[in-house]
Amino acid sequence: MSRIDLTIYPDRRQRAIQRARERNIIIPTYAQMKNPAMIPANIKQELAGVGLWDVHPRNLFRINWHNEPKGHGGGFGGANYLELPPALTGVPARIIALVGKWFPTGAHKVGAAFSCLVPRLVTGQFDPTAQKAVWPSTGNYCRGGAYDSALLACESIAILPEGMSRERFEWLEKIAGETIKTPGSESNVKEIFDKCWELRNSGQDLMIFNQFDEFGNYLWHYEVTGHAMQEVLEQVMRPGDVYRGMASATGSAGTIASGDYMKKLFPDSKIAASEALQCPTLLENGFGSHRIEGIGDKHVPWIHNVKNTDLVVAIDDEAVVNLARLFNEEDGRAYLAEQGVPEDLLANLGLLGFSGISNVLTAIKMAKYYEMGENDILLTILTDSMELYHSRIHEMRREMGEYSAQQAAVDDARWLKGQHTGDMLELRYPERRRVHNLKYYTWVEQQGKTYEEIQAMWYQPDFWTTVQGQADEIDNLIVEFNREVGVH
């Protein structure tokens, strides 16, 4: 079933309404997240005194791509983005990246989590007075879920691998009701799923919001991130420019849903899905561990529309960790300045976190593979920033020594300008079906999906368009919920 269940449970819904009334909660609509000009003036006035990361219910209205890039009291403008010039990327194509740092929590996953929780809250399927919201994740999603839960007056449990960056755990200690560390690191997703089954069988009253199979995740990125991409593209396109496609790590397959939206507008555009070379699941049914935090692997997410994916790209995690130093060490930025990278961009290279660097490298490889020129535009996403990885830079200094201009030259030549078109696969119909069929082993054999569902996902013509059309329906439920809450 691709449709988000919107069955209403009146008694539980009334308890949710009372809780929202007590906690002064107003819930934004998808329409307002796409276009903050629709946010009421009195809410914008309140936000003038609220910090971007504050646990304040009005920060629900900052779950969008349009926040003014400041830490406190910001308003709304155009969607935040960076254009990465050839002096940095080494390719003539225009690579443009949406910036995720200026969401509350510093990462765009707060939107995906919102879109999983809110439909169940406003229908009464989730009771915030009795249930706990469980957020299994490899990093940013559980942070977003814990934050959304705090804003919506829900108890939360965050689940993530013990090997993730220190910054994530330190922040969760202040926000989440409980944090559970599972064995391993980025690539140990099954261990997270196993913990979810343990919690389901524990007898606790809880609801698990698994980003890998929640169509709310898909819908938020299709609707909100997709429209932000369209807005940025319309802003930057010059006469003669051509939109060629978007690049994104598969992760939970939420972000890449924005490519589905863009492909409806530009049917000839391409969608490139990337993963770590050290764990090439899509590329060659492979497995392994890697250091590109936040992208998940060893399975194909249930909500990945594989039939609409054109290219699979594997990124070496050595490239990501070394470029993180090039972009953030003083000698690295000095070297890039000598290569002609503009000063204003150098000051903003910290906006690229690990997965953002991987996404940019995916776009570079895509541009080289399709021999794109200066009038070709690719879009990608900077899901978070180096603000969540500073401890990794300190770890690398201890392990590898101080950074130097010589090392910067090596990293730029090898890992940035030296990106090649190997470790890529253009997906014909049989390859797409092969990747889709990998879902069976995780979702049907292990996680309770049915054979009929996985077949419908591939063969049913309206499977994906059904969920794509639900935003207005959910907005109507949100508007009515807010009306009954009565907070203005």
SVG drawing of the C-alpha trace seen along z (x, -y; Angstrom):
<svg xmlns="http://www.w3.org/2000/svg" viewBox="-14 -41 67 55">
<polyline fill="none" stroke="black" stroke-width="0.4" points="0.0,0.0 1.5,-3.3 -1.2,-5.6 -0.6,-7.2 -3.3,-5.9 -5.5,-8.8 -8.2,-6.9 -9.4,-9.0 -9.7,-7.8 -11.9,-10.4 -11.2,-9.8 -7.4,-9.7 -7.6,-12.7 -9.5,-14.7 -6.7,-13.9 -4.1,-15.1 -6.2,-18.3 -6.3,-18.9 -2.5,-18.4 -1.8,-20.8 -4.1,-23.4 -2.3,-23.0 1.1,-23.4 0.2,-26.3 0.9,-24.2 0.0,-25.2 0.9,-22.8 2.1,-24.1 0.8,-22.7 2.7,-21.4 1.6,-24.5 3.2,-26.7 6.4,-24.6 6.6,-25.0 5.9,-28.7 6.5,-30.5 4.8,-33.6 1.6,-31.8 2.6,-31.7 0.5,-34.2 2.1,-37.5 1.6,-36.9 3.6,-33.7 6.5,-35.4 6.4,-38.1 6.8,-35.4 9.7,-33.8 11.6,-37.1 12.4,-36.3 13.1,-32.6 16.4,-30.8 16.6,-28.5 17.3,-25.4 15.1,-26.5 12.6,-23.9 9.7,-26.2 6.5,-25.1 6.6,-28.0 9.8,-26.5 7.5,-24.0 7.1,-26.8 10.8,-26.8 10.7,-23.3 11.4,-24.5 14.2,-25.4 13.6,-29.2 14.9,-30.1 17.0,-33.2 20.6,-31.9 21.0,-33.1 20.8,-31.4 18.2,-33.6 15.2,-35.6 15.4,-35.0 12.6,-35.5 12.1,-33.8 13.6,-34.4 14.4,-32.3 15.4,-28.7 19.0,-28.5 21.5,-27.1 25.1,-27.3 26.5,-27.2 29.8,-25.3 32.0,-26.7 34.3,-24.8 37.3,-26.0 36.1,-23.8 34.4,-20.9 36.7,-20.5 33.7,-20.2 32.1,-22.9 28.6,-21.9 26.7,-24.1 26.3,-22.1 23.8,-23.8 23.2,-22.4 20.3,-23.2 21.6,-23.9 20.2,-22.0 22.1,-23.7 19.4,-26.3 16.7,-23.9 16.1,-23.5 18.6,-20.8 20.9,-21.8 19.6,-19.1 16.7,-18.6 15.6,-15.3 13.5,-17.3 11.1,-17.7 10.9,-14.0 10.3,-13.2 7.5,-15.9 5.8,-14.3 5.8,-10.9 4.5,-12.0 1.9,-14.7 -0.5,-12.7 -0.8,-10.2 -1.1,-13.0 -3.9,-14.9 -5.9,-11.7 -5.6,-10.4 -3.6,-7.3 -0.8,-8.5 -1.8,-9.6 0.8,-12.0 -0.6,-11.7 0.0,-7.9 2.4,-6.8 6.1,-7.2 7.4,-8.1 10.4,-5.9 12.8,-7.2 15.2,-4.6 18.0,-6.2 21.7,-6.4 21.9,-9.9 19.9,-13.0 16.4,-11.5 16.3,-10.4 17.5,-13.9 14.8,-15.4 12.2,-13.1 13.2,-13.8 13.1,-17.5 9.7,-17.3 8.4,-15.2 9.6,-17.9 7.8,-20.6 4.7,-18.5 4.7,-17.5 5.4,-13.8 7.8,-11.5 10.5,-10.1 13.0,-7.3 16.0,-7.9 17.8,-4.9 21.2,-5.2 24.4,-3.3 27.0,-3.7 29.7,-4.7 28.0,-7.9 29.6,-11.3 29.9,-12.6 27.9,-15.8 24.8,-13.8 24.8,-12.0 25.5,-15.1 22.6,-16.9 20.2,-14.0 20.9,-13.8 19.3,-17.2 16.3,-16.6 15.3,-12.9 13.5,-11.2 15.7,-8.1 18.6,-7.3 19.4,-3.8 22.8,-3.0 22.9,0.0 26.0,2.0 28.2,0.8 28.2,-2.4 26.7,-3.9 26.2,-0.7 24.6,1.3 21.0,0.7 19.7,4.2 20.8,3.9 18.5,0.8 15.6,2.8 16.3,5.6 16.0,3.1 12.7,1.9 11.3,5.5 12.6,5.8 10.7,2.6 7.5,3.8 7.6,6.9 8.4,5.2 4.8,4.4 5.4,0.6 2.8,-1.7 4.8,-3.2 4.7,-3.9 7.8,-3.3 8.4,-5.8 10.8,-3.9 12.1,-6.4 13.0,-3.6 9.4,-2.5 7.4,-5.6 5.7,-7.2 5.5,-10.5 9.3,-10.7 8.8,-10.2 6.0,-12.7 7.7,-15.5 10.7,-15.5 8.6,-15.0 6.4,-18.0 8.6,-20.3 12.2,-19.6 10.9,-19.1 9.3,-22.6 12.4,-24.1 14.5,-22.6 12.1,-24.0 12.3,-27.5 16.1,-27.5 16.2,-26.2 13.9,-29.0 16.1,-31.5 19.4,-30.4 18.6,-29.3 20.0,-31.5 18.9,-31.6 20.2,-28.4 20.6,-26.5 19.2,-23.0 18.3,-21.1 19.9,-17.7 19.0,-16.0 19.7,-15.6 22.0,-13.5 21.4,-12.2 22.6,-9.4 19.8,-6.8 19.9,-7.0 16.3,-6.3 15.2,-7.2 13.4,-10.3 15.5,-13.0 15.8,-11.3 12.0,-11.6 12.5,-15.2 14.0,-13.9 10.6,-12.2 9.0,-15.7 11.6,-17.3 11.3,-14.5 7.6,-15.2 8.5,-18.8 11.5,-17.7 10.8,-14.2 14.3,-13.9 16.2,-14.7 18.1,-12.0 18.1,-10.8 21.4,-9.5 21.4,-7.4 24.7,-7.1 26.1,-5.0 29.4,-4.2 31.9,-2.3 32.8,-0.3 29.2,0.9 28.0,1.2 24.5,2.6 22.8,1.1 25.8,1.3 26.6,5.0 24.4,6.5 27.3,5.8 27.9,5.1 30.5,3.6 31.1,0.7 32.0,-2.9 32.4,-6.4 29.9,-8.5 27.6,-9.2 23.9,-9.6 23.3,-7.6 22.4,-4.1 22.9,-0.9 23.0,2.9 19.4,2.8 17.1,1.0 14.7,-1.3 11.0,-0.3 10.2,-3.9 12.9,-4.1 11.2,-4.4 13.8,-2.4 11.8,-2.3 12.5,-6.0 16.3,-5.9 18.6,-6.2 22.1,-5.9 23.9,-4.3 27.1,-5.9 29.5,-4.6 31.6,-7.2 34.8,-6.2 34.6,-7.2 38.3,-8.1 37.3,-10.9 34.7,-12.2 36.8,-12.2 39.8,-13.7 37.8,-16.4 36.2,-17.3 39.7,-18.3 40.4,-20.1 37.3,-22.2 37.7,-22.9 41.4,-23.1 43.0,-26.5 45.7,-25.2 43.1,-23.4 41.1,-26.6 44.2,-28.6 45.1,-26.1 41.6,-26.3 41.9,-30.1 45.0,-29.7 43.1,-27.6 40.6,-30.3 37.7,-29.3 35.9,-32.5 36.4,-33.8 32.6,-33.9 32.4,-30.2 35.4,-29.3 33.7,-30.8 30.7,-28.6 32.4,-25.2 31.5,-24.3 27.9,-24.0 28.9,-20.6 28.7,-17.8 29.9,-14.3 26.8,-13.2 26.7,-16.6 30.3,-16.1 29.3,-12.7 26.3,-14.2 28.5,-16.8 31.0,-14.1 28.0,-12.1 27.0,-15.2 30.6,-15.6 30.8,-12.0 27.4,-12.3 28.5,-15.5 31.6,-13.7 29.7,-10.5 27.2,-12.5 29.9,-14.9 27.9,-18.0 28.9,-21.5 28.6,-25.0 24.9,-25.2 24.0,-22.0 22.6,-22.2 22.6,-19.5 21.0,-19.8 22.0,-18.1 21.5,-18.4 23.7,-19.4 21.7,-17.5 23.6,-18.9 26.9,-20.8 30.2,-20.2 28.7,-21.6 27.8,-18.0 31.3,-16.6 33.9,-18.8 34.9,-15.9 35.8,-13.9 38.3,-16.7 40.0,-16.5 40.1,-12.7 41.8,-12.9 44.3,-15.4 45.3,-13.0 45.5,-10.0 47.1,-11.7 48.9,-14.7 48.4,-18.4 47.1,-19.3 49.4,-21.0 49.4,-22.8 51.0,-19.7 48.3,-17.4 45.7,-19.9 47.1,-19.7 47.0,-15.9 43.5,-15.8 42.3,-18.3 44.0,-16.4 43.0,-12.9 39.6,-13.1 38.1,-16.2 39.5,-16.9 40.5,-13.3 36.9,-11.9 36.4,-9.4 33.5,-7.6 34.2,-4.2 32.1,-2.6 28.9,-3.7 26.1,-1.9 23.5,-3.3 20.3,-1.4 18.5,0.3 15.1,1.8 16.5,5.2 19.0,3.5 16.3,1.4 14.2,4.5 17.2,6.3 17.7,3.4 14.0,3.4 14.0,7.2 16.6,6.7 13.8,5.2 12.3,8.7 15.1,9.9 14.8,7.1 11.1,6.1 9.2,9.3 11.4,11.9 12.3,9.7 10.0,6.8 6.5,8.0 5.7,6.6 3.9,8.9 4.7,10.3 1.6,8.6 2.9,5.2 6.3,5.5 4.8,6.6 2.3,3.7 5.2,1.3 6.8,2.4 3.8,3.2 0.9,1.0 0.8,-2.2 -0.5,-4.5 1.5,-3.2 3.8,-6.3 1.3,-8.9 -1.2,-7.9 1.1,-9.1 2.3,-12.0 -1.2,-13.4 -1.9,-13.3 -0.4,-16.6 -3.6,-18.6 -5.7,-16.0 -3.3,-16.0 -3.3,-19.9 -7.1,-19.8 -6.7,-17.6 -4.1,-19.9 -6.2,-23.0 -9.2,-21.4 -7.0,-20.2 -5.6,-23.7 -9.1,-25.1 -10.3,-22.8 -7.1,-23.5 -8.0,-27.2 -4.5,-28.6 -3.8,-31.8"/>
</svg>
